[in-house]
Amino acid sequence: MVRKAKVSDIERVVEIYENIFKAQDRGELSVGWVRGVYPSRETAMQAIELGELFVLEDDGVIAASAKINQTQGEEYHGAKWSIDAPAECVMVLHTLTVDPELRGKGCGTQFVDFYEKYALENDCPYLRMDTNAINASARRLYARLGYSEVDIVPCNFNGIPGVNLVCLEKTLVK
């Protein structure tokens, strides 16, 4: 079940971030995040306060989180999108996280399915998201779910320098 996050969820969301950082430190994942820079407790709290953070519960435990809104970052403006979609018809998925200890259970797929349904419910048939070029697992997931990589934008992203930001899109209706 995916639902809007509550303030009481913050500790678990931050724990997932830390679990991802630890897996990255051990060489099990490569996401390109920097501990203490992004993502952080502050970014999660801000998303909760804006009503934009969602969590996926698996057997009563928060297994995943992501921010969903219509905000296209500055980096998106330089991307070569295949469709010049009106901003009010675009929904964006940010910072999809799945606890590494719960990987392989389909949580990422379930979350993206929710995102797509949420976008349609909000009259946004054009979906956009991004990931760091070094995040091979996210890139495989998004490709499998029908997202097209349209561009790679070199940038400083969320306070992290030297990111090659992969911009992805999908249209739900034609």
Beta strands, then each sheet from edge to edge (+ up, - down):
strand 1: 2-4
strand 2: 53-58
strand 3: 61-69
strand 4: 90-98
strand 5: 126-132
strand 6: 148-157
strand 7: 160-171
sheet 1: 1+ 2- 3+ 4- 5- 7+ 6-
end
